[in-house]
Amino acid sequence: MASSEKEAALAAVPSDAPTVFDMIIKKEIPSTVVYEDDKALAFRDIAPQAPTHIVIIPKVKDGLTGISKAEPRHVEILGHLLYVAKLVAKQEGIDQSGYRVVINDGRNGCQSVFHLHVHLLGGRQMNWPPG
């Protein structure tokens, strides 16, 4: 992990306030969208950690600032985000070689944006353990 990512996570303050992702959803900030439906938006990460690095977000945050904040009402969107990851992996041509799906949560999980998001990483051999 790049030190700037770690520094951003350490500096981030958990909040339900609007984030950069809310601005991307509203098209106030440009992004390279690779998938969109009524519930989710997927776009290329601006600081990719793999040849394919897509961020998948729910269009409505509904208090879901991180996976640790998930409640029963979020079950459908959580499943949908993982299904979108599968669809985008196929669309990006990484479904046969394999890929990684990551959700960072909290400071020690290196979460820097408090709007639940799923990272889809592929196009290279992943290492274990991560981070």
C-alpha positions in Angstrom: 0.0 0.0 0.0 1.3 3.4 -0.9 2.1 5.6 2.1 -0.2 8.3 0.8 -3.2 5.9 0.9 -2.3 5.0 4.5 -1.9 8.7 5.4 -5.3 9.5 3.8 -6.9 6.7 5.8 -5.3 7.8 9.1 -6.5 11.4 8.4 -10.0 10.5 7.4 -12.8 11.2 9.9 -15.7 8.7 9.8 -18.8 10.7 8.9 -22.1 10.4 7.0 -21.4 13.7 5.3 -21.3 13.8 1.5 -18.1 12.4 0.0 -16.2 12.6 -3.3 -18.3 9.5 -4.4 -21.5 11.5 -3.9 -20.1 14.1 -6.3 -19.2 11.4 -8.8 -22.7 10.0 -8.6 -24.1 13.5 -9.3 -21.6 13.9 -12.2 -20.1 16.9 -10.4 -16.7 15.3 -10.6 -15.7 13.4 -13.8 -15.0 9.7 -13.7 -14.5 6.9 -16.2 -17.7 5.0 -15.7 -17.6 1.3 -16.8 -21.0 0.2 -15.5 -24.1 1.9 -14.2 -27.6 0.8 -13.2 -30.3 2.2 -11.0 -28.5 1.0 -7.8 -24.8 1.0 -8.5 -22.0 2.9 -10.3 -18.7 1.4 -11.3 -15.7 3.6 -12.4 -12.0 3.3 -12.9 -9.9 4.2 -9.8 -7.8 7.3 -10.3 -4.8 5.6 -8.5 -5.0 2.1 -9.8 -3.3 -0.7 -7.8 -3.6 -3.2 -10.6 -4.0 -3.1 -14.4 -7.7 -3.3 -13.8 -8.9 -1.4 -10.7 -12.6 -0.5 -10.6 -14.5 1.1 -7.7 -18.1 0.0 -7.3 -20.4 2.1 -5.1 -24.1 2.2 -4.2 -25.8 5.2 -5.6 -27.7 5.7 -2.3 -25.5 5.6 0.8 -28.4 5.1 3.3 -26.0 5.2 6.3 -23.7 2.6 4.7 -20.5 4.5 5.3 -18.6 1.2 5.7 -19.3 -2.5 5.8 -19.2 -2.4 9.6 -22.3 -0.1 9.5 -24.3 -2.7 7.5 -27.8 -3.4 8.8 -30.5 -5.9 7.6 -31.9 -3.2 5.3 -28.6 -3.2 3.4 -28.5 -6.9 2.5 -29.9 -6.4 -1.0 -27.5 -3.6 -2.0 -24.5 -5.6 -0.6 -25.4 -8.6 -2.7 -26.0 -6.3 -5.7 -22.5 -4.7 -5.4 -20.9 -8.1 -5.4 -22.9 -9.2 -8.4 -21.9 -6.0 -10.2 -18.3 -6.9 -9.4 -18.8 -10.2 -11.2 -20.4 -8.5 -14.2 -17.7 -5.9 -14.5 -15.0 -8.5 -14.2 -16.5 -10.3 -17.2 -16.8 -7.0 -19.1 -13.2 -6.2 -18.4 -12.0 -9.6 -19.5 -10.5 -10.7 -16.1 -13.2 -13.2 -15.2 -11.3 -16.3 -16.5 -7.9 -15.4 -15.1 -9.2 -14.3 -11.7 -9.5 -11.2 -9.7 -9.8 -9.8 -6.2 -12.7 -8.0 -4.5 -11.8 -5.8 -1.6 -13.8 -3.7 0.9 -11.7 -1.6 3.2 -13.3 -0.7 6.6 -12.2 1.7 9.2 -8.8 3.3 9.9 -6.8 0.0 10.2 -8.6 -1.3 7.1 -7.2 1.7 5.2 -10.7 3.2 4.4 -10.3 6.8 3.4 -13.8 7.5 1.9 -16.8 6.9 4.1 -19.2 5.7 1.5 -19.1 1.9 1.2 -17.2 0.9 -1.9 -15.9 -2.3 -3.4 -12.6 -2.5 -5.2 -12.3 -4.9 -8.1 -8.7 -5.6 -8.9 -7.3 -7.8 -11.6 -5.1 -8.1 -14.7 -2.1 -9.4 -12.7 -1.2 -12.1 -10.2 -2.4 -11.1 -6.7 -0.2 -11.8 -3.7 -1.1 -13.3 -0.3 -1.3 -12.1 2.3 -2.5 -8.7 1.1 -1.3 -5.5 2.7 
